[in-house]
Amino acid sequence: MPARHPALARAQAFAGRYGLQAPVLMAPMAGASPVALARAVAQAGGMGALGALLMDPVAITDWVARFRESGGGPLQINLWVPDPPPRRDAAHEAALREFLGRHGPPVPATAGDVPLHDFHAQCQALLAARPMAVSSIMGLLPPAFVAQLKAAGTAWFATVTTVAEARAAEAAGADVIVAQGAEAGGHCGAFRAEAARDEAVGLFALLPQVVDAVRLPVVATGGVADARGVAAALLLGASAVQPGTALLRTPEAAVNPAWAEGLAGAAPEGTRLTRAFSGRGGRALATGYVQAAAAPGVPEPAPYPVQRGLTAAMREAAAAAGDLQHLQAWAGQAAALAPARPAGDVVRGLWAGACELLG
């Protein structure tokens, strides 16, 4: 039956274009996109996802093979566009190691030397995997790679956090714009790291202005965790939604139990934008460590990925101990709305509830 509401018709058209039953895309969360979660979202009619930042080409290929062997379905794979090489400061890093040693195990002098995976090699692995979509965050994909994606029939979903970024992504050849509001959990996708905090815009201010600024379909992400949020995003012009935190309490996500419990009890004001884990700004639960890292007199976090390396020992120890206060517990401002139900039920409920609300 054709949708009576224009917002539903738009969303159904987007879903049809990408082989979906529901215009619900799993957020591609690096380190939190297990095959089981992506499969459950895809089999419920949405689009599964892989955040491939932390994976080499072999790991990417293996993940995609396991996803397809288990049933597969529409898939998005995400990569970060690399920042320029970070500036190093030995004295500053020594002060950070001393501070972090008070919150976890001693930090080795070489901890900040964390290598990044080869971005070009990761891109080639994505081309070989041929997902439905490749998505970007932190900037624009290189033109040569964009041309390869288009030749392969793979869509480019470009994540943006401002209207200017959306226009730039459209001009660069993106097929879909993913508008990320400041409510979103995890890393902020701002093209310039230094602008992430000062230029942070809430989704419901950003979304309609991005929709007005570009001619491409727009996917809404950030703070969308129940059917009310989906319906509101569609009314503001979105063609689909991309929940992340809303899926983290599902059994398929299999996140640390302390993290899942922290999400359940989080008020919107109980999250913070912080650089304290990776050096790149992201929204996390306002845990003891996050607050301590923001206290006066504490050394500023090092740039990405140096800070990620410096905090690795603390994060690993906290995960092993179930210590929420030092865990890397990313969380959007709608975290408390995330249901502890199977991911397929969440996806179906988001879409069915939005359809009911929009009539």
Solvent accessible surface area in square Angstrom, and as a share of the most:
residue,aa,sasa,rsa
1,M,212,0.94
2,P,118,0.74
3,A,26,0.20
4,R,196,0.72
5,H,53,0.24
6,P,98,0.62
7,A,2,0.01
8,L,8,0.04
9,A,47,0.36
10,R,85,0.31
11,A,0,0.00
12,Q,76,0.34
13,A,69,0.53
14,F,8,0.04
15,A,5,0.04
16,G,55,0.53
17,R,143,0.52
18,Y,10,0.04
19,G,52,0.50
20,L,9,0.05
21,Q,148,0.66
22,A,4,0.03
23,P,1,0.01
24,V,0,0.00
25,L,0,0.00
26,M,0,0.00
27,A,12,0.10
28,P,22,0.14
29,M,35,0.16
30,A,39,0.30
31,G,72,0.69
32,A,11,0.08
33,S,9,0.06
34,P,45,0.28
35,V,14,0.08
36,A,34,0.26
37,L,0,0.00
38,A,0,0.00
39,R,70,0.26
40,A,17,0.14
41,V,0,0.00
42,A,9,0.07
43,Q,108,0.48
44,A,11,0.09
45,G,9,0.08
46,G,0,0.00
47,M,0,0.00
48,G,0,0.00
49,A,0,0.00
50,L,3,0.01
51,G,4,0.04
52,A,0,0.00
53,L,27,0.13
54,L,84,0.42
55,M,34,0.15
56,D,55,0.28
57,P,42,0.26
58,V,118,0.68
59,A,38,0.29
60,I,0,0.00
61,T,80,0.46
62,D,69,0.36
63,W,10,0.04
64,V,6,0.04
65,A,42,0.32
66,R,110,0.40
67,F,0,0.00
68,R,112,0.41
69,E,143,0.64
70,S,41,0.27
71,G,54,0.52
72,G,6,0.06
73,G,45,0.43
74,P,25,0.15
75,L,3,0.01
76,Q,1,0.00
77,I,0,0.00
78,N,9,0.05
79,L,1,0.00
80,W,24,0.09
81,V,23,0.13
82,P,68,0.43
83,D,46,0.24
84,P,109,0.69
85,P,122,0.77
86,P,43,0.27
87,R,216,0.79
88,R,117,0.43
89,D,75,0.39
90,A,85,0.66
91,A,79,0.61
92,H,53,0.24
93,E,12,0.05
94,A,43,0.33
95,A,44,0.34
96,L,3,0.01
97,R,57,0.21
98,E,102,0.46
99,F,7,0.03
100,L,1,0.00
101,G,31,0.29
102,R,158,0.58
103,H,41,0.18
104,G,28,0.27
105,P,51,0.32
106,P,115,0.73
107,V,18,0.10
108,P,78,0.49
109,A,76,0.59
110,T,96,0.56
111,A,22,0.17
112,G,2,0.02
113,D,80,0.41
114,V,38,0.22
115,P,111,0.70
116,L,86,0.43
117,H,79,0.35
118,D,88,0.46
119,F,34,0.14
120,H,125,0.56
121,A,32,0.25
122,Q,7,0.03
123,C,3,0.02
124,Q,64,0.29
125,A,10,0.08
126,L,0,0.00
127,L,30,0.15
128,A,84,0.65
129,A,11,0.09
130,R,144,0.53
131,P,6,0.04
132,M,71,0.32
133,A,0,0.00
134,V,0,0.00
135,S,1,0.01
136,S,0,0.00
137,I,21,0.11
138,M,5,0.02
139,G,6,0.06
140,L,57,0.29
141,L,5,0.02
142,P,54,0.34
143,P,117,0.74
144,A,75,0.58
145,F,8,0.03
146,V,9,0.05
147,A,61,0.47
148,Q,78,0.35
149,L,1,0.00
150,K,95,0.40
151,A,95,0.74
152,A,23,0.18
153,G,69,0.67
154,T,8,0.05
155,A,12,0.10
156,W,2,0.01
157,F,0,0.00
158,A,0,0.00
159,T,9,0.05
160,V,0,0.00
161,T,10,0.06
162,T,21,0.12
163,V,35,0.20
164,A,72,0.56
165,E,18,0.08
166,A,0,0.00
167,R,138,0.50
168,A,38,0.30
169,A,0,0.00
170,E,31,0.14
171,A,93,0.72
172,A,40,0.31
173,G,23,0.22
174,A,6,0.05
175,D,33,0.17
176,V,0,0.00
177,I,0,0.00
178,V,1,0.00
179,A,0,0.00
180,Q,16,0.07
181,G,2,0.02
182,A,23,0.18
183,E,39,0.18
184,A,14,0.11
185,G,25,0.24
186,G,13,0.12
187,H,35,0.15
188,C,20,0.12
189,G,0,0.00
190,A,5,0.04
191,F,43,0.18
192,R,124,0.45
193,A,42,0.32
194,E,128,0.58
195,A,8,0.06
196,A,9,0.07
197,R,146,0.53
198,D,129,0.67
199,E,76,0.34
200,A,42,0.33
201,V,49,0.28
202,G,31,0.30
203,L,3,0.01
204,F,98,0.41
205,A,51,0.39
206,L,4,0.02
207,L,0,0.00
208,P,35,0.22
209,Q,101,0.45
210,V,0,0.00
211,V,43,0.25
212,D,122,0.63
213,A,25,0.20
214,V,13,0.07
215,R,210,0.77
216,L,43,0.21
217,P,32,0.20
218,V,3,0.02
219,V,0,0.00
220,A,0,0.00
221,T,11,0.07
222,G,7,0.07
223,G,33,0.32
224,V,7,0.04
225,A,8,0.06
226,D,31,0.16
227,A,21,0.17
228,R,157,0.57
229,G,13,0.13
230,V,1,0.00
231,A,7,0.06
232,A,27,0.21
233,A,0,0.00
234,L,1,0.00
235,L,100,0.50
236,L,58,0.29
237,G,11,0.10
238,A,0,0.00
239,S,6,0.04
240,A,0,0.00
241,V,1,0.00
242,Q,11,0.05
243,P,2,0.01
244,G,14,0.13
245,T,19,0.11
246,A,2,0.02
247,L,0,0.00
248,L,4,0.02
249,R,64,0.23
250,T,3,0.02
251,P,88,0.55
252,E,39,0.18
253,A,6,0.05
254,A,83,0.65
255,V,25,0.14
256,N,34,0.17
257,P,109,0.69
258,A,18,0.14
259,W,29,0.10
260,A,23,0.18
261,E,133,0.59
262,G,13,0.12
263,L,0,0.00
264,A,41,0.32
265,G,69,0.66
266,A,10,0.08
267,A,45,0.34
268,P,76,0.48
269,E,126,0.57
270,G,26,0.25
271,T,6,0.03
272,R,106,0.39
273,L,39,0.19
274,T,11,0.06
275,R,82,0.30
276,A,2,0.01
277,F,1,0.00
278,S,2,0.02
279,G,5,0.04
280,R,2,0.01
281,G,12,0.11
282,G,0,0.00
283,R,19,0.07
284,A,0,0.00
285,L,11,0.06
286,A,20,0.16
287,T,6,0.04
288,G,33,0.32
289,Y,1,0.00
290,V,5,0.03
291,Q,99,0.44
292,A,29,0.22
293,A,16,0.12
294,A,87,0.67
295,A,42,0.32
296,P,137,0.86
297,G,86,0.83
298,V,36,0.21
299,P,33,0.21
300,E,118,0.53
301,P,19,0.12
302,A,1,0.01
303,P,52,0.33
304,Y,19,0.07
305,P,9,0.06
306,V,2,0.01
307,Q,3,0.01
308,R,41,0.15
309,G,7,0.07
310,L,1,0.00
311,T,0,0.00
312,A,28,0.22
313,A,27,0.21
314,M,3,0.01
315,R,46,0.17
316,E,117,0.53
317,A,41,0.32
318,A,3,0.03
319,A,48,0.37
320,A,94,0.73
321,A,81,0.63
322,G,35,0.34
323,D,48,0.25
324,L,44,0.22
325,Q,85,0.38
326,H,38,0.17
327,L,9,0.04
328,Q,50,0.22
329,A,1,0.01
330,W,28,0.10
331,A,0,0.00
332,G,2,0.02
333,Q,56,0.25
334,A,19,0.14
335,A,1,0.01
336,A,52,0.41
337,L,85,0.42
338,A,2,0.02
339,P,27,0.17
340,A,64,0.50
341,R,108,0.39
342,P,65,0.41
343,A,0,0.00
344,G,9,0.08
345,D,56,0.29
346,V,2,0.01
347,V,0,0.00
348,R,123,0.45
349,G,33,0.32
350,L,7,0.03
351,W,33,0.12
352,A,62,0.48
353,G,18,0.17
354,A,0,0.00
355,C,36,0.22
356,E,145,0.65
357,L,101,0.50
358,L,20,0.10
359,G,48,0.46
